[in-house]
Amino acid sequence: MNKVAFYTLGCKVNQYETEAMEELFEKRGYEIVNNNEKADIYIINTCTVTNLGDRKSRQFIRRAKKTNKDSIIVAVGCYSQVAPEEVEEIEGVDIVIGTTDRNRIVDLCEEAKFNNKKINIVKSIRDHKKFERLNVADLKDKTRAYIKIQEGCNQFCSYCIIPYARGPIRSRELDDILIESRRLANVGFKEIILTGIHVTSYGKDLNDLRLIDVIEEISKIDGIERIRLSSIEPTFIDEEFMQRAVNTKKLCDHFHLSLQSGSDTVLKRMNRKYTSEEFKGIVNIIRDYMPNAGITTDIIVGFPGETQEEFEETYNFVKNIGFSRIHVFKYSPRKGTPASKFKNQIHGSIKHQRSENLILLGDELMKAFNEKHIGKTIYVLFEEGENGFVEGYTTNYIRVKVESEDEMQGKILPVKIIGKENDILIGKIEEL
């Protein structure tokens, strides 16, 4: 049996797509092995969000070739899409595939091996209009399942390469989403996570369909108890969406709203499509309908030209919003984006200090949010356990641990919160 190994860099969408490609190989009789083992084929699912992503992709390619010099090396994904010739020239690369035609990957590997030739099938993504189906049938996690429902992005934020790597927005047909959702429910999944590159643009290429329509239809499926959204564009949220979402009784009260900056002048340079005041209004709408909502976000510090005053605007805005968790990123110029050519690039030491300050604030906000739940009874979907404890997540995305020797995976149970340990809440299962 031929062996194939995968290296995956980047986002949840990449991870989903890797699992789909693994299944394509398994259906053809290949054995999936760990990426530090000797394999006949190595698939590197690349990332290109930052220059660091490119560098890591190249490192993994070289490492794979050292593990087995006679192996077939495949570079697939975002880095391959935006720089196919550069990737093809990396020593050891046999096949270059972008962010389309990944369902051909097994045939391409066998063709390259049989004919002993290099293959590069990357083509322009700008004219690609159809969603590429890459289903995952046998998910490793048995409690929460990702479903990719959308591809591409039309936003063109000044710092971001993704529209060039993933192309224009394309949506998965609703019937296809529901078929996969029912299958996942039938094998025991309780939570569905809807993901995509710019998931809130779902349906804009499918006439009258929108993301809320997907949520409502999945909510009707028996066995699916929770529907969670991956990162979403803030401006998508309005009163109508929240009214309909609450009525489903299944959409999780957890929203990852990508803020990026709390300074209006920085937001404008980033080509974000909202002001800080508009963002605040969106948060207020969410909390009106879901008072206990966990609202998480991403922040970029050290964007070109960011003054100390602009950073302080971001710091104070983050503090006033009271996020339940923040992810802080130091701006890194990405070749091919407008921002990489902006003047007044910020020195690394300043970016580091600003990052540290925001991380400390984020820790304080998470602590405050978690502590509000001590003494309350909340429902937890349990995922894994060891050493006499099992852990899981609430609907608003708080990690909870309880003492139990029972098999709890996949169960949703009421838990009385009695304390905390770092960023984990400690609870006791209550009798139903």
C-alpha positions in Angstrom: 0.0 0.0 0.0 1.4 3.4 -1.0 1.8 5.9 1.9 0.9 9.6 1.8 1.6 12.3 4.4 0.2 15.8 4.9 1.6 19.0 6.2 -1.1 21.6 6.8 -0.4 25.3 7.4 -2.9 28.1 8.1 -6.6 28.4 8.8 -9.5 26.0 9.6 -10.5 26.1 6.0 -7.1 24.6 5.1 -7.5 21.9 7.7 -10.9 21.0 6.4 -9.6 20.8 2.9 -6.7 18.6 4.0 -9.1 16.1 5.6 -11.1 16.1 2.3 -7.9 15.3 0.3 -6.9 12.6 2.8 -10.2 10.9 2.1 -9.6 11.1 -1.6 -6.4 9.1 -1.1 -7.9 6.6 1.3 -10.7 5.8 -1.2 -8.0 4.9 -3.7 -6.2 2.5 -1.3 -3.5 4.8 0.1 -2.4 4.7 3.8 -2.3 8.1 5.6 0.8 8.3 7.8 2.3 11.0 10.0 4.3 13.7 8.2 7.5 12.8 10.0 7.3 9.2 8.7 8.7 7.9 5.4 6.0 8.2 2.7 5.7 7.8 -1.0 3.8 11.2 -1.4 4.0 14.3 0.7 1.2 16.9 0.4 2.0 20.4 1.7 -1.2 22.4 2.0 0.4 25.9 2.0 -0.5 29.2 3.6 0.4 32.6 2.2 -1.4 35.1 4.7 2.1 36.3 5.7 5.6 36.1 4.4 6.2 33.8 7.3 3.5 31.4 5.9 5.4 31.3 2.6 8.7 30.5 4.4 7.2 27.8 6.6 5.7 26.2 3.4 9.1 26.1 1.8 10.6 24.6 5.0 8.0 21.8 5.0 8.6 21.1 1.4 12.4 20.7 2.0 11.9 18.7 5.1 9.6 16.2 3.3 12.2 15.7 0.5 14.8 14.9 3.2 12.6 12.3 4.8 12.3 10.4 1.5 14.3 11.7 -1.5 12.4 9.4 -3.8 9.0 10.7 -2.8 6.5 12.8 -4.8 6.2 16.3 -3.4 2.9 18.2 -3.9 2.5 21.9 -3.0 -1.1 22.8 -2.9 -3.1 25.8 -1.7 -2.8 29.5 -1.2 1.0 30.0 -1.6 0.9 27.8 -4.7 -1.9 29.9 -6.1 -0.3 33.3 -5.8 3.3 32.3 -6.7 3.1 29.1 -8.8 6.3 29.7 -10.7 8.2 30.4 -7.5 6.8 27.3 -5.8 7.6 25.2 -8.9 11.3 26.2 -8.7 11.6 25.0 -5.1 13.9 22.0 -5.1 12.0 18.8 -4.8 8.5 20.0 -5.8 6.9 17.7 -8.4 3.3 19.0 -8.5 1.9 22.5 -8.0 -1.9 22.8 -7.4 -3.5 26.1 -6.4 -6.9 26.6 -4.7 -8.9 24.8 -7.4 -8.8 21.3 -8.9 -7.8 19.7 -5.7 -10.2 16.8 -6.3 -7.8 15.7 -9.1 -4.9 15.4 -6.7 -4.7 11.5 -6.6 -4.7 11.3 -10.4 -2.1 14.0 -10.7 0.2 12.2 -8.2 -0.1 8.9 -10.1 0.5 10.7 -13.4 3.6 12.4 -12.1 5.0 9.1 -10.7 4.1 7.0 -13.9 5.5 9.6 -16.3 8.3 10.9 -14.1 7.4 14.5 -14.9 6.6 17.8 -13.1 3.1 19.1 -13.2 1.8 22.6 -12.6 -1.9 23.1 -13.1 -2.4 26.5 -11.4 -4.6 28.9 -13.4 -6.0 32.3 -12.8 -8.5 32.3 -9.9 -10.2 35.6 -10.8 -12.5 34.0 -13.3 -13.4 31.0 -11.2 -17.1 31.1 -10.5 -18.0 27.7 -9.1 -17.7 26.3 -5.6 -15.4 23.3 -5.6 -16.9 20.4 -3.6 -14.5 18.8 -1.2 -16.5 16.8 1.3 -15.3 15.3 4.5 -17.1 12.0 5.4 -15.0 10.7 8.3 -14.2 13.5 10.6 -11.7 12.7 13.4 -13.5 14.8 16.0 -16.8 13.2 17.0 -18.5 16.2 18.7 -18.1 19.2 16.5 -17.9 19.2 12.7 -16.8 21.9 10.3 -18.7 22.3 7.0 -17.2 24.5 4.4 -20.0 26.4 2.7 -18.3 29.3 1.0 -15.1 30.1 -0.9 -13.3 33.4 -1.9 -13.4 37.0 -0.8 -14.3 40.3 -2.5 -13.2 42.6 0.3 -9.6 43.5 -0.7 -8.4 44.8 2.7 -5.2 46.6 2.1 -3.1 44.2 4.1 -4.6 40.9 2.9 -3.5 38.6 0.1 -6.4 36.2 0.4 -8.6 37.6 -2.4 -5.7 36.9 -4.8 -5.2 33.4 -3.4 -8.8 32.3 -3.1 -10.5 34.4 -5.8 -14.1 35.8 -5.9 -16.9 34.6 -3.7 -18.5 31.3 -4.5 -21.2 29.6 -2.4 -22.0 26.0 -1.9 -25.5 24.9 -3.0 -27.9 24.8 0.0 -29.1 21.2 -0.8 -25.5 20.0 -0.7 -24.9 21.6 2.6 -28.0 20.0 4.1 -27.1 16.6 2.8 -23.7 16.8 4.6 -25.4 18.2 7.7 -27.9 15.3 7.9 -25.1 12.8 7.4 -23.1 14.3 10.2 -26.2 14.3 12.5 -26.8 10.6 11.6 -23.3 9.6 12.8 -23.7 11.5 16.1 -22.4 15.1 15.7 -24.2 17.6 17.9 -22.5 20.8 16.7 -22.0 22.1 13.2 -19.5 24.9 12.5 -20.1 26.8 9.3 -16.8 28.0 7.8 -15.5 29.6 4.6 -13.1 32.3 3.5 -15.6 35.1 3.9 -18.6 33.1 5.2 -21.0 36.1 5.6 -20.9 36.7 1.8 -22.7 33.3 1.5 -25.4 33.4 -1.1 -24.6 36.6 -2.9 -23.9 34.5 -6.0 -27.0 32.4 -5.5 -29.8 34.8 -6.0 -31.9 35.3 -2.9 -30.1 32.9 -0.5 -28.2 34.3 2.6 -26.3 32.8 5.5 -29.3 33.1 7.8 -31.2 30.8 5.4 -28.5 28.1 5.8 -28.7 28.5 9.6 -32.5 28.1 9.7 -32.5 25.1 7.4 -29.7 23.3 9.4 -31.6 24.1 12.6 -34.5 21.9 11.5 -32.3 18.8 11.4 -32.9 16.4 14.2 -29.7 15.6 16.2 -28.0 19.0 15.4 -28.2 20.9 18.7 -25.8 23.7 18.0 -24.8 25.8 15.0 -21.6 27.9 15.3 -20.2 30.4 12.9 -16.5 30.8 12.2 -15.0 34.3 11.8 -17.5 36.8 10.4 -17.5 40.3 8.9 -19.1 42.6 11.5 -21.3 44.5 9.1 -23.3 41.4 8.4 -25.0 41.5 11.7 -28.3 43.4 11.9 -31.7 43.3 13.7 -33.3 40.9 11.2 -30.4 38.5 11.3 -30.5 38.4 15.1 -34.2 38.0 15.3 -34.2 35.0 12.9 -31.0 33.6 14.6 -32.5 33.6 18.0 -35.7 32.0 16.8 -33.8 28.9 15.6 -32.8 28.3 19.2 -29.6 26.6 17.9 -27.2 29.3 16.8 -24.5 29.6 19.4 -24.1 32.9 21.3 -20.5 33.2 20.2 -19.4 35.6 17.5 -15.9 36.1 16.2 -16.0 39.6 14.8 -12.8 40.6 13.0 -12.2 44.2 14.3 -8.5 44.6 13.3 -8.3 48.1 14.8 -10.3 50.4 17.1 -9.0 53.5 15.4 -11.1 54.9 12.5 -8.1 56.3 10.7 -6.3 53.0 10.8 -9.5 51.2 9.7 -9.7 53.5 6.7 -6.1 52.7 5.7 -6.8 49.0 6.1 -9.8 49.5 3.7 -12.2 48.0 6.3 -15.8 48.7 5.6 -17.0 50.1 9.0 -16.1 52.6 11.7 -15.5 51.9 15.4 -18.9 53.4 16.2 -20.6 51.1 13.7 -18.8 48.1 15.2 -19.9 49.1 18.7 -23.5 49.3 17.5 -23.2 45.8 16.0 -22.0 44.4 19.3 -24.9 46.1 21.1 -27.4 44.5 18.7 -25.9 41.1 19.5 -26.0 41.6 23.3 -29.6 42.9 23.1 -30.6 39.4 21.7 -27.9 37.3 23.4 -26.9 39.0 26.7 -24.3 36.3 27.5 -22.7 36.2 24.1 -19.0 35.6 23.9 -17.6 38.1 21.4 -14.1 37.4 20.3 -11.9 39.3 17.8 -8.6 39.7 15.9 -6.5 42.8 16.3 -3.5 43.9 14.1 -1.0 46.1 15.9 1.7 48.1 14.2 -0.1 48.7 10.9 1.8 51.1 8.7 1.6 54.6 10.1 0.0 53.6 13.4 0.7 56.3 15.8 0.8 55.9 19.6 -2.5 57.8 19.7 -4.1 55.5 17.2 -2.9 52.4 19.2 -4.3 53.9 22.4 -7.6 54.4 20.6 -7.6 50.7 19.8 -6.6 49.7 23.3 -9.4 51.8 24.9 -11.9 50.6 22.3 -11.1 46.9 23.0 -11.3 47.6 26.8 -14.7 49.3 26.4 -16.2 46.6 24.3 -15.2 43.9 26.7 -14.4 41.1 24.4 -14.4 37.6 25.8 -11.1 36.8 24.0 -8.8 38.6 21.6 -6.2 37.3 19.2 -3.3 39.8 18.6 -1.2 39.8 15.5 1.8 42.0 14.7 1.5 43.5 11.3 3.7 41.8 8.8 4.1 43.2 5.3 2.8 40.8 2.7 4.3 41.2 -0.8 1.6 41.8 -3.3 -0.7 43.8 -1.1 -1.1 47.6 -1.1 -0.1 48.0 2.6 3.3 46.4 1.9 4.1 49.6 0.0 2.8 52.1 2.5 5.2 54.5 4.1 5.9 54.7 7.8 6.3 51.0 8.5 6.4 50.4 12.2 9.6 49.2 13.9 9.5 45.7 15.3 10.2 46.7 18.9 7.2 49.0 18.9 5.0 46.3 17.4 6.2 43.9 20.1 5.4 46.3 22.9 2.0 47.1 21.6 1.3 43.4 21.1 2.3 42.6 24.7 0.1 45.4 26.1 -3.0 44.1 24.2 -2.3 40.5 25.1 -2.3 41.5 28.8 -5.5 43.4 28.3 -7.0 40.4 26.5 -6.1 38.1 29.4 -7.9 40.5 31.8 -11.0 40.6 29.6 -11.1 36.9 29.3 -10.8 36.4 33.1 -13.6 38.9 33.7 -15.9 37.3 31.2 -15.2 33.8 32.6 -15.7 34.8 36.2 -19.2 36.1 35.4 -20.2 32.5 35.0 -19.1 31.2 38.4 -22.2 30.1 40.3 -24.3 29.6 37.2 -25.5 26.4 35.5 -24.6 26.3 31.8 -24.7 23.5 29.2 -21.5 22.0 28.0 -20.8 19.8 25.0 -18.1 17.4 26.2 -15.3 16.5 23.9 -12.4 14.7 25.5 -11.1 13.5 28.9 -8.0 12.3 30.7 -6.8 11.7 34.3 -10.3 11.6 35.7 -11.5 14.9 34.1 -13.5 15.7 30.9 -13.6 19.0 29.1 -15.9 20.7 26.7 -17.3 24.0 25.5 -20.3 26.1 26.3 -22.4 27.8 23.6 -20.5 31.0 24.2 -17.2 29.3 23.8 -15.9 28.9 27.3 -13.8 25.9 28.1 -15.2 23.9 31.1 -13.7 20.9 33.0 -15.4 18.5 35.3 -14.3 15.6 37.3 -15.7 12.3 35.9 -14.6 8.9 34.9 -17.6 8.3 32.7 -17.6 8.3 28.9 -18.9 11.8 28.1 -17.8 12.6 24.5 -20.6 14.0 22.5 -22.9 14.6 25.4 -24.5 18.0 26.3 -25.1 18.3 30.0 -25.9 21.0 32.6 -22.8 22.0 34.6 -22.8 24.1 37.8 -19.7 26.3 37.6 -17.8 26.3 41.0 -14.5 27.8 40.2 -11.8 28.3 37.6 -8.2 27.2 36.8 -6.4 29.7 34.6 -8.7 30.1 31.5 -10.7 27.0 32.2 -13.9 27.0 34.3 -14.3 24.1 36.8 -17.8 22.7 37.2 -19.9 19.9 38.6 -22.4 18.0 36.5 -25.9 18.6 37.7 -28.6 15.9 37.8 -31.1 16.2 34.9 
